[in-house]
């Protein structure tokens, strides 16, 4: 409330916060609480993540481009890992192309420039993940805009899950998506699990539809190997979570009976205040790798992870970390597990009562290091489509 009411004072003194920390705190102490001071630090972190990285948007007339569209600058590290892996795959295989990444929030301001500068051999890659549907509708609006405006360019959707709610609005928006997507003759859709593949094949008969794993499986972050101790719980607090607080407490108790050290975290970029309030902050392009490495290192330092997050499970896979993954409200986690079921250190449960037995099993397991050969064979299908004339 203070920041909202006294924004001019805040913006005047806060840019020099680190340099004048004591002076500023003494100035503000009489009028605001510690909680608000911590909030100011959080807003600074959040603001850093929302800054546009302008240098990425520079087309070169003599060079072909790959536009990676709809990437995040929010703090969800699963989504950040997806775009990190997308960039890695593109950089590894298309060195002759200039890569240009445009985030979802920056897309509208760049549409006019894109239309002026795009050449017919330029390729649009749409960011993957689990947001093809009406749950995260702003993402779908961005995809529709690109698909509608660039009918002569090859467009490829990186591996996605599709989920339109079985409601009047869900059906209406699904019909709009079908109409727009099917009208594009050079659109390839990539499903990241069987359920989405079946839905896409039926809904988009005019488009090329293929199946591959989630793109984060392109990465192997096992090394450097860390000494492991304790357990990590990464359980959803958002709309996709199905566990009650009572169930979360039960899971914590199960972990505490087997480990002295328990870390409770999430696959988001978190800032914890002195009052133990957990706040999510935004991540820009330049912060991405640092934030991801922090989270991957955290996973690599524990003996077992218990999670209901799809990318909690995938992070365990690519870091060779033993994991117990719990089903969520839709098909995404269970279907993605199908790609990883042969990894001896990843275990899926439908019922939390299975967890204690699996903790004991995983504590004594000999981990076979992550081998991404299975994924790379499937990703060849993406490269083939991109290279087709």
C-alpha positions as CSV (number, residue, x, y, z in Angstrom):
1,X,0.0,0.0,0.0
2,X,2.9,2.4,0.9
3,X,4.5,1.8,-2.5
4,X,1.2,2.4,-4.3
5,X,0.6,5.6,-2.4
6,X,4.1,7.0,-2.5
7,X,5.4,5.7,-5.8
8,X,7.4,8.9,-6.6
9,X,9.3,8.6,-3.3
10,X,10.0,4.9,-3.9
11,X,11.2,5.3,-7.4
12,X,13.4,8.2,-6.4
13,X,15.3,6.6,-3.6
14,X,15.1,2.9,-4.4
15,X,17.4,2.7,-7.5
16,X,20.3,3.4,-5.1
17,X,19.1,0.9,-2.5
18,X,22.3,-1.1,-2.2
19,X,24.5,1.9,-2.0
20,X,22.3,3.8,0.5
21,X,20.7,0.8,2.2
22,X,21.2,2.1,5.8
23,X,20.1,5.6,5.0
24,X,16.9,4.5,3.2
25,X,15.9,2.0,5.9
26,X,16.4,4.6,8.6
27,X,14.3,7.0,6.5
28,X,11.5,4.5,6.0
29,X,11.4,2.7,9.4
30,X,9.2,5.2,11.1
31,X,6.4,5.0,8.5
32,X,6.4,1.4,7.1
33,X,6.8,-2.1,8.4
34,X,9.7,-4.6,7.8
35,X,7.2,-6.6,5.6
36,X,6.8,-3.7,3.2
37,X,10.6,-3.1,3.1
38,X,11.0,-6.8,2.1
39,X,8.3,-6.3,-0.5
40,X,10.3,-3.5,-2.0
41,X,13.3,-5.8,-2.5
42,X,10.9,-8.3,-4.1
43,X,9.5,-5.7,-6.5
44,X,13.1,-4.8,-7.5
45,X,13.8,-8.5,-8.3
46,X,10.5,-8.7,-10.2
47,X,11.2,-5.6,-12.1
48,X,14.6,-6.8,-13.3
49,X,12.9,-9.9,-14.8
50,X,10.4,-7.8,-16.7
51,X,13.0,-5.7,-18.6
52,X,13.0,-6.3,-22.3
53,X,16.3,-7.7,-23.7
54,X,16.3,-5.4,-26.8
55,X,19.5,-6.7,-28.4
56,X,17.8,-10.0,-29.2
57,X,15.5,-8.2,-31.7
58,X,17.8,-7.3,-34.6
59,X,17.0,-8.8,-38.0
60,X,19.7,-9.2,-40.6
61,X,18.7,-8.8,-44.2
62,X,21.4,-11.1,-45.5
63,X,20.6,-13.9,-43.1
64,X,17.7,-16.2,-42.5
65,X,16.1,-16.1,-39.1
66,X,14.4,-18.5,-36.6
67,X,12.0,-16.6,-34.4
68,X,11.3,-18.3,-31.1
69,X,7.9,-16.8,-30.1
70,X,6.0,-16.7,-26.8
71,X,8.7,-17.3,-24.3
72,X,8.3,-16.5,-20.6
73,X,9.7,-13.9,-18.3
74,X,7.7,-15.1,-15.3
75,X,9.3,-17.1,-12.5
76,X,8.1,-20.6,-13.4
77,X,11.4,-22.5,-13.9
78,X,9.7,-25.3,-15.8
79,X,8.8,-22.9,-18.5
80,X,12.2,-21.3,-18.3
81,X,13.8,-24.7,-18.7
82,X,11.7,-25.3,-21.8
83,X,12.9,-22.2,-23.6
84,X,16.5,-22.8,-22.4
85,X,16.3,-26.3,-24.0
86,X,14.6,-24.9,-27.2
87,X,17.4,-22.4,-27.6
88,X,20.0,-25.1,-27.0
89,X,18.5,-27.4,-29.7
90,X,18.3,-24.5,-32.2
91,X,21.8,-23.3,-31.5
92,X,23.2,-26.8,-31.8
93,X,21.6,-27.5,-35.2
94,X,21.0,-24.2,-37.0
95,X,24.2,-22.2,-36.7
96,X,23.6,-20.5,-40.1
97,X,20.4,-18.9,-38.8
98,X,20.1,-15.9,-36.6
99,X,18.0,-16.7,-33.5
100,X,15.6,-14.1,-32.3
101,X,13.6,-14.7,-29.1
102,X,10.4,-12.7,-28.4
103,X,8.6,-13.1,-25.1
104,X,4.8,-13.3,-24.8
105,X,4.7,-9.9,-23.2
106,X,6.8,-8.3,-25.9
107,X,5.0,-9.9,-28.9
108,X,2.3,-7.3,-29.6
109,X,4.8,-4.5,-29.8
110,X,6.9,-6.5,-32.3
111,X,4.2,-7.7,-34.7
112,X,4.4,-4.7,-37.0
113,X,8.2,-5.0,-37.3
114,X,8.0,-8.7,-37.8
115,X,5.6,-8.3,-40.7
116,X,8.0,-5.7,-42.3
117,X,11.2,-7.7,-41.9
118,X,10.2,-11.4,-42.2
119,X,11.4,-13.3,-45.3
120,X,9.7,-16.4,-46.7
121,X,12.5,-18.8,-45.6
122,X,12.4,-17.5,-42.0
123,X,11.0,-20.1,-39.5
124,X,8.7,-19.4,-36.6
125,X,9.1,-21.7,-33.6
126,X,6.3,-21.4,-31.0
127,X,7.3,-22.0,-27.4
128,X,6.3,-25.4,-26.0
129,X,5.0,-26.5,-22.6
130,X,1.6,-27.2,-21.2
131,X,-0.4,-24.1,-22.1
132,X,-2.2,-25.0,-25.4
133,X,-5.8,-24.5,-24.3
134,X,-8.0,-22.0,-22.4
135,X,-6.4,-22.4,-19.0
136,X,-3.6,-19.9,-19.8
137,X,-5.4,-18.1,-22.5
138,X,-3.0,-15.2,-23.1
139,X,-0.5,-17.7,-24.4
140,X,-3.0,-19.1,-26.9
141,X,-3.9,-15.6,-28.1
142,X,-0.3,-15.0,-29.0
143,X,0.0,-18.3,-31.0
144,X,-3.2,-17.5,-32.9
145,X,-1.8,-14.1,-33.8
146,X,1.4,-15.5,-35.3
147,X,-0.4,-18.3,-37.1
148,X,-3.0,-15.9,-38.6
149,X,-0.5,-13.2,-39.6
150,X,2.3,-15.3,-41.1
151,X,0.5,-17.8,-43.5
152,X,3.5,-18.1,-45.9
153,X,6.1,-19.0,-43.3
154,X,6.8,-22.4,-41.8
155,X,5.6,-22.5,-38.2
156,X,6.4,-25.3,-35.7
157,X,5.0,-25.6,-32.3
158,X,7.6,-27.0,-29.9
159,X,6.3,-30.0,-27.8
160,X,3.0,-29.1,-26.1
161,X,0.2,-30.5,-24.0
162,X,-3.3,-29.6,-25.1
163,X,-6.2,-29.1,-22.7
164,X,-9.4,-27.2,-23.4
165,X,-11.8,-27.4,-20.5
166,X,-15.1,-29.2,-21.1
167,X,-17.1,-26.0,-20.6
168,X,-19.1,-23.7,-22.9
169,X,-16.1,-21.3,-23.1
170,X,-13.6,-24.2,-23.5
171,X,-15.5,-25.6,-26.4
172,X,-15.9,-22.2,-28.0
173,X,-12.2,-21.4,-27.8
174,X,-11.2,-24.9,-29.0
175,X,-13.4,-24.3,-32.1
176,X,-11.6,-21.0,-32.7
177,X,-8.2,-22.6,-32.4
178,X,-9.2,-25.4,-34.8
179,X,-10.3,-22.9,-37.4
180,X,-7.2,-20.8,-37.2
181,X,-4.7,-23.6,-37.0
182,X,-6.3,-25.7,-39.8
183,X,-6.2,-22.7,-42.1
184,X,-2.3,-22.6,-42.1
185,X,-0.8,-25.0,-44.6
186,X,2.8,-24.9,-43.2
187,X,2.0,-25.5,-39.5
188,X,3.5,-28.5,-37.6
189,X,2.2,-29.3,-34.1
190,X,4.3,-31.4,-31.8
191,X,2.6,-33.2,-28.9
192,X,4.7,-34.1,-25.9
193,X,2.6,-37.1,-24.7
194,X,0.1,-39.6,-26.2
195,X,-3.2,-38.0,-25.0
196,X,-2.3,-34.6,-26.6
197,X,-1.1,-36.4,-29.7
198,X,-4.5,-38.1,-30.1
199,X,-6.4,-34.9,-29.5
200,X,-4.3,-32.9,-31.9
201,X,-4.5,-35.6,-34.7
202,X,-8.3,-35.4,-34.5
203,X,-8.6,-31.7,-34.1
204,X,-6.1,-30.5,-36.7
205,X,-6.4,-32.8,-39.8
206,X,-4.9,-30.1,-42.1
207,X,-1.7,-29.8,-40.0
208,X,1.3,-32.0,-39.6
209,X,1.2,-33.5,-36.1
210,X,4.1,-35.4,-34.5
211,X,4.9,-36.8,-31.1
212,X,8.1,-36.2,-29.1
213,X,9.1,-35.9,-25.4
214,X,9.0,-32.6,-23.5
215,X,11.9,-30.6,-24.9
216,X,13.7,-30.3,-21.5
217,X,14.7,-33.9,-21.9
218,X,17.1,-32.7,-24.5
219,X,19.3,-31.5,-21.6
220,X,21.6,-33.6,-19.4
221,X,22.5,-31.7,-16.2
222,X,23.9,-34.6,-14.1
223,X,27.4,-33.2,-13.9
224,X,29.0,-31.9,-11.9
225,X,27.9,-34.6,-9.4
226,X,27.1,-33.3,-5.9
227,X,27.1,-34.9,-2.5
228,X,23.5,-35.9,-1.7
229,X,21.8,-35.4,1.7
230,X,18.1,-35.4,2.7
231,X,14.9,-34.9,0.7
232,X,13.3,-32.2,-1.2
233,X,9.5,-31.6,-1.5
234,X,8.3,-29.6,-4.5
235,X,4.5,-29.5,-4.4
236,X,2.2,-27.3,-6.3
237,X,0.4,-24.3,-4.7
238,X,-1.3,-23.2,-7.9
239,X,-4.5,-24.1,-9.8
240,X,-3.0,-27.4,-11.1
241,X,-2.4,-28.8,-7.7
242,X,-4.8,-31.4,-6.2
243,X,-3.1,-32.2,-2.9
244,X,-4.8,-30.9,0.2
245,X,-2.8,-29.2,3.0
246,X,-3.5,-32.3,5.1
247,X,-2.0,-34.6,2.4
248,X,1.0,-32.2,2.0
249,X,1.6,-32.4,5.8
250,X,1.4,-36.3,5.6
251,X,4.0,-36.3,2.8
252,X,6.3,-34.1,4.9
253,X,5.9,-36.4,7.9
254,X,6.8,-39.4,5.7
255,X,9.9,-37.6,4.6
256,X,10.9,-36.5,8.1
257,X,10.8,-40.2,9.3
258,X,13.4,-41.1,6.7
259,X,15.6,-38.0,6.4
260,X,17.2,-35.5,8.9
261,X,17.3,-32.7,6.3
262,X,14.1,-31.6,4.5
263,X,13.9,-28.8,1.9
264,X,10.5,-27.5,0.9
265,X,10.6,-25.5,-2.3
266,X,8.9,-25.3,-5.7
267,X,10.0,-25.1,-9.4
268,X,9.7,-21.3,-9.3
269,X,12.1,-18.4,-8.7
270,X,11.5,-17.6,-5.1
271,X,12.4,-14.8,-2.8
272,X,11.9,-15.5,0.9
273,X,11.4,-12.5,3.2
274,X,12.6,-12.3,6.8
275,X,9.0,-13.0,7.8
276,X,9.2,-16.3,5.8
277,X,6.8,-15.0,3.1
278,X,7.6,-16.7,-0.2
279,X,7.3,-14.4,-3.2
280,X,7.8,-15.3,-6.9
281,X,9.9,-13.0,-9.1
282,X,10.3,-12.6,-12.8
283,X,13.2,-13.8,-14.9
284,X,14.6,-12.1,-18.0
285,X,16.6,-13.8,-20.7
286,X,19.9,-12.9,-19.1
287,X,19.0,-14.3,-15.7
288,X,17.6,-17.6,-17.0
289,X,20.6,-19.9,-17.0
290,X,21.8,-18.7,-13.5
291,X,18.3,-19.3,-12.0
292,X,18.0,-22.7,-13.6
293,X,21.4,-23.8,-12.5
294,X,20.5,-22.8,-8.9
295,X,17.5,-25.0,-9.0
296,X,19.2,-28.0,-10.7
297,X,22.0,-27.8,-8.1
298,X,19.4,-27.9,-5.3
299,X,17.9,-31.1,-6.8
300,X,21.4,-32.7,-7.2
301,X,22.2,-32.2,-3.6
302,X,19.3,-34.4,-2.2
303,X,18.8,-38.1,-2.0
304,X,15.1,-38.1,-3.0
305,X,12.6,-35.5,-4.5
306,X,8.9,-35.8,-3.9
307,X,6.9,-33.7,-6.4
308,X,3.6,-33.3,-8.2
309,X,5.1,-31.0,-10.8
310,X,5.8,-32.3,-14.3
311,X,9.1,-30.4,-14.5
312,X,9.9,-31.4,-10.9
313,X,9.9,-34.9,-12.3
314,X,11.8,-33.9,-15.5
315,X,14.4,-31.9,-13.5
316,X,15.0,-35.1,-11.5
317,X,15.4,-37.1,-14.7
318,X,18.0,-34.8,-16.3
319,X,20.0,-34.5,-13.0
320,X,19.9,-38.2,-12.3
321,X,18.0,-37.5,-9.0
322,X,15.8,-40.2,-7.4
323,X,12.2,-39.0,-7.6
324,X,8.7,-39.9,-6.5
325,X,6.1,-38.1,-8.7
326,X,2.4,-37.8,-7.8
327,X,-0.4,-37.5,-10.3
328,X,-2.1,-34.1,-10.8
329,X,-5.6,-33.2,-12.0
330,X,-5.0,-33.7,-15.7
331,X,-3.1,-36.2,-17.9
332,X,0.1,-34.2,-18.3
333,X,2.3,-35.7,-15.5
334,X,1.2,-39.3,-15.9
335,X,1.6,-39.2,-19.7
336,X,5.0,-37.5,-19.5
337,X,6.1,-40.2,-17.0
338,X,5.6,-42.7,-19.8
339,X,8.8,-41.3,-21.5
340,X,10.8,-41.8,-18.3
341,X,9.4,-45.0,-16.9
342,X,12.5,-46.9,-17.8
343,X,14.7,-44.7,-15.6
344,X,15.2,-46.8,-12.4
345,X,15.2,-43.7,-10.2
346,X,11.9,-42.2,-11.3
347,X,8.7,-43.6,-9.6
348,X,5.1,-42.6,-10.2
349,X,2.3,-42.9,-7.6
350,X,-1.4,-42.4,-7.7
351,X,-1.8,-42.7,-4.0
352,X,0.5,-41.0,-1.4
353,X,0.3,-44.1,0.8
354,X,2.8,-45.7,-1.7
355,X,5.4,-43.1,-0.8
356,X,7.1,-44.6,2.3
357,X,7.9,-47.8,0.6
358,X,9.4,-46.0,-2.4
359,X,11.5,-43.7,-0.2
360,X,13.2,-46.8,1.3
361,X,13.7,-48.3,-2.2
362,X,15.2,-45.1,-3.7
363,X,17.5,-44.5,-0.7
364,X,19.2,-47.8,-1.5
365,X,19.1,-47.6,-5.3
366,X,22.2,-47.6,-7.6
367,X,21.4,-44.7,-9.9
368,X,21.9,-45.2,-13.6
369,X,23.0,-41.8,-15.0
370,X,20.5,-40.1,-17.3
371,X,20.8,-41.3,-20.9
372,X,18.9,-39.0,-23.3
373,X,19.3,-41.3,-26.3
374,X,15.6,-42.2,-26.3
375,X,14.7,-38.5,-26.5
376,X,17.2,-37.5,-29.2
377,X,15.9,-40.2,-31.5
378,X,12.4,-38.5,-31.3
379,X,13.8,-35.0,-31.6
380,X,15.1,-35.9,-35.0
381,X,11.5,-35.6,-36.2
382,X,11.6,-31.9,-35.3
383,X,14.9,-31.3,-37.1
384,X,13.6,-33.1,-40.2
385,X,10.5,-30.8,-40.4
386,X,12.6,-27.7,-39.9
387,X,15.0,-28.7,-42.7
388,X,12.3,-29.6,-45.2
389,X,11.9,-27.1,-48.1
